[in-house]
């Protein structure tokens, strides 16, 4: 059995430019289908991730309570009722001041003194 491979015949069989052209035309004709397929599978994957993290979380009730206590204990925004009341009082004082009628206002638009 004598097997001889001729490179010229092999190159004609594996015509790379024709293969590339055929592959490009195949993907260009079906590009919209492939994009929709990619979009569909990515949406399914994202819904799966959402479902796992929301409905099958690994936190039990004790861990949830520990987390809530830790967040409440080191809260950066602490409501100070005294400072809040001070700001409200200043705002009320300003509104009262602006409601007073003006007396003896000098006319800045007069032509002669």
PyMOL CGO cylinders between C-alpha atoms (Angstrom):
from pymol import cmd
from pymol.cgo import CYLINDER

trace = [
    CYLINDER, 0.00, 0.00, 0.00, 1.60, 3.16, -1.19, 0.3, 1, 1, 1, 1, 1, 1,
    CYLINDER, 1.60, 3.16, -1.19, 0.07, 6.39, 0.07, 0.3, 1, 1, 1, 1, 1, 1,
    CYLINDER, 0.07, 6.39, 0.07, 1.38, 9.51, -1.56, 0.3, 1, 1, 1, 1, 1, 1,
    CYLINDER, 1.38, 9.51, -1.56, 0.01, 12.92, -0.65, 0.3, 1, 1, 1, 1, 1, 1,
    CYLINDER, 0.01, 12.92, -0.65, 0.45, 15.61, -3.20, 0.3, 1, 1, 1, 1, 1, 1,
    CYLINDER, 0.45, 15.61, -3.20, 0.52, 19.06, -1.58, 0.3, 1, 1, 1, 1, 1, 1,
    CYLINDER, 0.52, 19.06, -1.58, -0.99, 20.75, -4.61, 0.3, 1, 1, 1, 1, 1, 1,
    CYLINDER, -0.99, 20.75, -4.61, -4.05, 18.53, -4.47, 0.3, 1, 1, 1, 1, 1, 1,
    CYLINDER, -4.05, 18.53, -4.47, -4.25, 19.03, -0.73, 0.3, 1, 1, 1, 1, 1, 1,
    CYLINDER, -4.25, 19.03, -0.73, -4.15, 22.81, -1.11, 0.3, 1, 1, 1, 1, 1, 1,
    CYLINDER, -4.15, 22.81, -1.11, -6.88, 22.67, -3.75, 0.3, 1, 1, 1, 1, 1, 1,
    CYLINDER, -6.88, 22.67, -3.75, -8.94, 20.56, -1.36, 0.3, 1, 1, 1, 1, 1, 1,
    CYLINDER, -8.94, 20.56, -1.36, -8.35, 23.01, 1.49, 0.3, 1, 1, 1, 1, 1, 1,
    CYLINDER, -8.35, 23.01, 1.49, -8.93, 26.18, -0.44, 0.3, 1, 1, 1, 1, 1, 1,
    CYLINDER, -8.93, 26.18, -0.44, -8.70, 28.57, 2.53, 0.3, 1, 1, 1, 1, 1, 1,
    CYLINDER, -8.70, 28.57, 2.53, -9.99, 31.65, 0.74, 0.3, 1, 1, 1, 1, 1, 1,
    CYLINDER, -9.99, 31.65, 0.74, -13.11, 29.79, -0.40, 0.3, 1, 1, 1, 1, 1, 1,
    CYLINDER, -13.11, 29.79, -0.40, -13.60, 28.35, 3.07, 0.3, 1, 1, 1, 1, 1, 1,
    CYLINDER, -13.60, 28.35, 3.07, -13.23, 31.81, 4.62, 0.3, 1, 1, 1, 1, 1, 1,
    CYLINDER, -13.23, 31.81, 4.62, -15.65, 33.31, 2.10, 0.3, 1, 1, 1, 1, 1, 1,
    CYLINDER, -15.65, 33.31, 2.10, -18.22, 30.60, 2.75, 0.3, 1, 1, 1, 1, 1, 1,
    CYLINDER, -18.22, 30.60, 2.75, -17.86, 30.95, 6.53, 0.3, 1, 1, 1, 1, 1, 1,
    CYLINDER, -17.86, 30.95, 6.53, -18.23, 34.74, 6.38, 0.3, 1, 1, 1, 1, 1, 1,
    CYLINDER, -18.23, 34.74, 6.38, -21.32, 34.56, 4.19, 0.3, 1, 1, 1, 1, 1, 1,
    CYLINDER, -21.32, 34.56, 4.19, -22.84, 31.94, 6.52, 0.3, 1, 1, 1, 1, 1, 1,
    CYLINDER, -22.84, 31.94, 6.52, -22.35, 34.15, 9.61, 0.3, 1, 1, 1, 1, 1, 1,
    CYLINDER, -22.35, 34.15, 9.61, -23.38, 37.38, 7.89, 0.3, 1, 1, 1, 1, 1, 1,
    CYLINDER, -23.38, 37.38, 7.89, -26.61, 35.82, 6.65, 0.3, 1, 1, 1, 1, 1, 1,
    CYLINDER, -26.61, 35.82, 6.65, -27.41, 34.49, 10.11, 0.3, 1, 1, 1, 1, 1, 1,
    CYLINDER, -27.41, 34.49, 10.11, -25.95, 37.29, 12.23, 0.3, 1, 1, 1, 1, 1, 1,
    CYLINDER, -25.95, 37.29, 12.23, -29.33, 38.45, 13.51, 0.3, 1, 1, 1, 1, 1, 1,
    CYLINDER, -29.33, 38.45, 13.51, -30.21, 34.92, 14.58, 0.3, 1, 1, 1, 1, 1, 1,
    CYLINDER, -30.21, 34.92, 14.58, -26.90, 34.52, 16.42, 0.3, 1, 1, 1, 1, 1, 1,
    CYLINDER, -26.90, 34.52, 16.42, -27.30, 37.87, 18.18, 0.3, 1, 1, 1, 1, 1, 1,
    CYLINDER, -27.30, 37.87, 18.18, -30.81, 36.96, 19.29, 0.3, 1, 1, 1, 1, 1, 1,
    CYLINDER, -30.81, 36.96, 19.29, -29.53, 33.60, 20.50, 0.3, 1, 1, 1, 1, 1, 1,
    CYLINDER, -29.53, 33.60, 20.50, -26.75, 35.28, 22.51, 0.3, 1, 1, 1, 1, 1, 1,
    CYLINDER, -26.75, 35.28, 22.51, -29.25, 37.78, 23.94, 0.3, 1, 1, 1, 1, 1, 1,
    CYLINDER, -29.25, 37.78, 23.94, -31.65, 35.01, 24.91, 0.3, 1, 1, 1, 1, 1, 1,
    CYLINDER, -31.65, 35.01, 24.91, -29.03, 32.90, 26.67, 0.3, 1, 1, 1, 1, 1, 1,
    CYLINDER, -29.03, 32.90, 26.67, -27.55, 35.90, 28.48, 0.3, 1, 1, 1, 1, 1, 1,
    CYLINDER, -27.55, 35.90, 28.48, -31.03, 36.89, 29.69, 0.3, 1, 1, 1, 1, 1, 1,
    CYLINDER, -31.03, 36.89, 29.69, -31.68, 33.34, 30.89, 0.3, 1, 1, 1, 1, 1, 1,
    CYLINDER, -31.68, 33.34, 30.89, -28.34, 33.33, 32.70, 0.3, 1, 1, 1, 1, 1, 1,
    CYLINDER, -28.34, 33.33, 32.70, -29.03, 36.68, 34.38, 0.3, 1, 1, 1, 1, 1, 1,
    CYLINDER, -29.03, 36.68, 34.38, -32.48, 35.53, 35.51, 0.3, 1, 1, 1, 1, 1, 1,
    CYLINDER, -32.48, 35.53, 35.51, -30.87, 32.39, 36.92, 0.3, 1, 1, 1, 1, 1, 1,
    CYLINDER, -30.87, 32.39, 36.92, -28.32, 34.47, 38.87, 0.3, 1, 1, 1, 1, 1, 1,
    CYLINDER, -28.32, 34.47, 38.87, -31.09, 36.74, 40.16, 0.3, 1, 1, 1, 1, 1, 1,
    CYLINDER, -31.09, 36.74, 40.16, -33.17, 33.73, 41.22, 0.3, 1, 1, 1, 1, 1, 1,
    CYLINDER, -33.17, 33.73, 41.22, -30.26, 32.09, 43.04, 0.3, 1, 1, 1, 1, 1, 1,
    CYLINDER, -30.26, 32.09, 43.04, -29.20, 35.22, 44.92, 0.3, 1, 1, 1, 1, 1, 1,
    CYLINDER, -29.20, 35.22, 44.92, -32.71, 36.37, 45.85, 0.3, 1, 1, 1, 1, 1, 1,
    CYLINDER, -32.71, 36.37, 45.85, -34.68, 33.20, 46.50, 0.3, 1, 1, 1, 1, 1, 1,
    CYLINDER, -34.68, 33.20, 46.50, -31.91, 30.81, 47.52, 0.3, 1, 1, 1, 1, 1, 1,
    CYLINDER, -31.91, 30.81, 47.52, -29.64, 33.00, 49.55, 0.3, 1, 1, 1, 1, 1, 1,
    CYLINDER, -29.64, 33.00, 49.55, -27.40, 31.32, 52.06, 0.3, 1, 1, 1, 1, 1, 1,
    CYLINDER, -27.40, 31.32, 52.06, -28.20, 33.71, 54.92, 0.3, 1, 1, 1, 1, 1, 1,
    CYLINDER, -28.20, 33.71, 54.92, -30.24, 32.36, 57.81, 0.3, 1, 1, 1, 1, 1, 1,
    CYLINDER, -30.24, 32.36, 57.81, -32.22, 34.47, 60.27, 0.3, 1, 1, 1, 1, 1, 1,
    CYLINDER, -32.22, 34.47, 60.27, -29.39, 34.82, 62.78, 0.3, 1, 1, 1, 1, 1, 1,
    CYLINDER, -29.39, 34.82, 62.78, -26.99, 36.09, 60.13, 0.3, 1, 1, 1, 1, 1, 1,
    CYLINDER, -26.99, 36.09, 60.13, -29.59, 38.59, 58.89, 0.3, 1, 1, 1, 1, 1, 1,
    CYLINDER, -29.59, 38.59, 58.89, -30.10, 39.88, 62.45, 0.3, 1, 1, 1, 1, 1, 1,
    CYLINDER, -30.10, 39.88, 62.45, -26.34, 40.17, 63.00, 0.3, 1, 1, 1, 1, 1, 1,
    CYLINDER, -26.34, 40.17, 63.00, -26.00, 42.13, 59.76, 0.3, 1, 1, 1, 1, 1, 1,
    CYLINDER, -26.00, 42.13, 59.76, -28.82, 44.51, 60.68, 0.3, 1, 1, 1, 1, 1, 1,
    CYLINDER, -28.82, 44.51, 60.68, -27.39, 45.10, 64.16, 0.3, 1, 1, 1, 1, 1, 1,
    CYLINDER, -27.39, 45.10, 64.16, -23.92, 45.75, 62.76, 0.3, 1, 1, 1, 1, 1, 1,
    CYLINDER, -23.92, 45.75, 62.76, -25.28, 48.28, 60.26, 0.3, 1, 1, 1, 1, 1, 1,
    CYLINDER, -25.28, 48.28, 60.26, -27.37, 50.03, 62.92, 0.3, 1, 1, 1, 1, 1, 1,
    CYLINDER, -27.37, 50.03, 62.92, -24.51, 50.19, 65.42, 0.3, 1, 1, 1, 1, 1, 1,
    CYLINDER, -24.51, 50.19, 65.42, -22.03, 51.83, 63.05, 0.3, 1, 1, 1, 1, 1, 1,
    CYLINDER, -22.03, 51.83, 63.05, -24.49, 54.08, 61.28, 0.3, 1, 1, 1, 1, 1, 1,
    CYLINDER, -24.49, 54.08, 61.28, -22.78, 57.19, 59.97, 0.3, 1, 1, 1, 1, 1, 1,
    CYLINDER, -22.78, 57.19, 59.97, -25.90, 59.32, 59.80, 0.3, 1, 1, 1, 1, 1, 1,
    CYLINDER, -25.90, 59.32, 59.80, -27.18, 59.79, 63.34, 0.3, 1, 1, 1, 1, 1, 1,
    CYLINDER, -27.18, 59.79, 63.34, -30.30, 61.88, 63.74, 0.3, 1, 1, 1, 1, 1, 1,
    CYLINDER, -30.30, 61.88, 63.74, -29.69, 64.62, 66.27, 0.3, 1, 1, 1, 1, 1, 1,
    CYLINDER, -29.69, 64.62, 66.27, -33.03, 66.00, 67.37, 0.3, 1, 1, 1, 1, 1, 1,
    CYLINDER, -33.03, 66.00, 67.37, -31.52, 69.10, 69.06, 0.3, 1, 1, 1, 1, 1, 1,
    CYLINDER, -31.52, 69.10, 69.06, -29.68, 70.20, 65.90, 0.3, 1, 1, 1, 1, 1, 1,
    CYLINDER, -29.68, 70.20, 65.90, -32.79, 69.55, 63.83, 0.3, 1, 1, 1, 1, 1, 1,
    CYLINDER, -32.79, 69.55, 63.83, -34.94, 71.68, 66.15, 0.3, 1, 1, 1, 1, 1, 1,
    CYLINDER, -34.94, 71.68, 66.15, -32.30, 74.44, 66.04, 0.3, 1, 1, 1, 1, 1, 1,
    CYLINDER, -32.30, 74.44, 66.04, -32.45, 74.53, 62.22, 0.3, 1, 1, 1, 1, 1, 1,
    CYLINDER, -32.45, 74.53, 62.22, -36.26, 74.61, 62.29, 0.3, 1, 1, 1, 1, 1, 1,
    CYLINDER, -36.26, 74.61, 62.29, -36.23, 77.51, 64.77, 0.3, 1, 1, 1, 1, 1, 1,
    CYLINDER, -36.23, 77.51, 64.77, -33.76, 79.48, 62.60, 0.3, 1, 1, 1, 1, 1, 1,
    CYLINDER, -33.76, 79.48, 62.60, -35.93, 78.88, 59.55, 0.3, 1, 1, 1, 1, 1, 1,
    CYLINDER, -35.93, 78.88, 59.55, -39.03, 80.11, 61.37, 0.3, 1, 1, 1, 1, 1, 1,
    CYLINDER, -39.03, 80.11, 61.37, -37.15, 83.20, 62.60, 0.3, 1, 1, 1, 1, 1, 1,
    CYLINDER, -37.15, 83.20, 62.60, -36.07, 84.03, 59.05, 0.3, 1, 1, 1, 1, 1, 1,
    CYLINDER, -36.07, 84.03, 59.05, -39.59, 83.64, 57.68, 0.3, 1, 1, 1, 1, 1, 1,
    CYLINDER, -39.59, 83.64, 57.68, -40.92, 85.96, 60.41, 0.3, 1, 1, 1, 1, 1, 1,
    CYLINDER, -40.92, 85.96, 60.41, -38.17, 88.49, 59.63, 0.3, 1, 1, 1, 1, 1, 1,
    CYLINDER, -38.17, 88.49, 59.63, -39.04, 88.46, 55.92, 0.3, 1, 1, 1, 1, 1, 1,
    CYLINDER, -39.04, 88.46, 55.92, -42.75, 88.95, 56.62, 0.3, 1, 1, 1, 1, 1, 1,
    CYLINDER, -42.75, 88.95, 56.62, -42.19, 92.22, 58.53, 0.3, 1, 1, 1, 1, 1, 1,
    CYLINDER, -42.19, 92.22, 58.53, -43.13, 95.36, 56.64, 0.3, 1, 1, 1, 1, 1, 1,
    CYLINDER, -43.13, 95.36, 56.64, -40.26, 97.59, 55.56, 0.3, 1, 1, 1, 1, 1, 1,
    CYLINDER, -40.26, 97.59, 55.56, -40.02, 101.00, 57.29, 0.3, 1, 1, 1, 1, 1, 1,
    CYLINDER, -40.02, 101.00, 57.29, -38.07, 104.07, 56.23, 0.3, 1, 1, 1, 1, 1, 1,
    CYLINDER, -38.07, 104.07, 56.23, -36.54, 102.50, 53.20, 0.3, 1, 1, 1, 1, 1, 1,
    CYLINDER, -36.54, 102.50, 53.20, -34.25, 104.82, 51.30, 0.3, 1, 1, 1, 1, 1, 1,
    CYLINDER, -34.25, 104.82, 51.30, -35.19, 105.22, 47.64, 0.3, 1, 1, 1, 1, 1, 1,
    CYLINDER, -35.19, 105.22, 47.64, -32.12, 104.23, 45.65, 0.3, 1, 1, 1, 1, 1, 1,
    CYLINDER, -32.12, 104.23, 45.65, -33.73, 105.11, 42.31, 0.3, 1, 1, 1, 1, 1, 1,
    CYLINDER, -33.73, 105.11, 42.31, -34.34, 108.81, 43.02, 0.3, 1, 1, 1, 1, 1, 1,
    CYLINDER, -34.34, 108.81, 43.02, -32.81, 111.32, 40.67, 0.3, 1, 1, 1, 1, 1, 1,
    CYLINDER, -32.81, 111.32, 40.67, -32.38, 114.25, 43.00, 0.3, 1, 1, 1, 1, 1, 1,
    CYLINDER, -32.38, 114.25, 43.00, -31.74, 114.38, 46.69, 0.3, 1, 1, 1, 1, 1, 1,
]
cmd.load_cgo(trace, "trace")
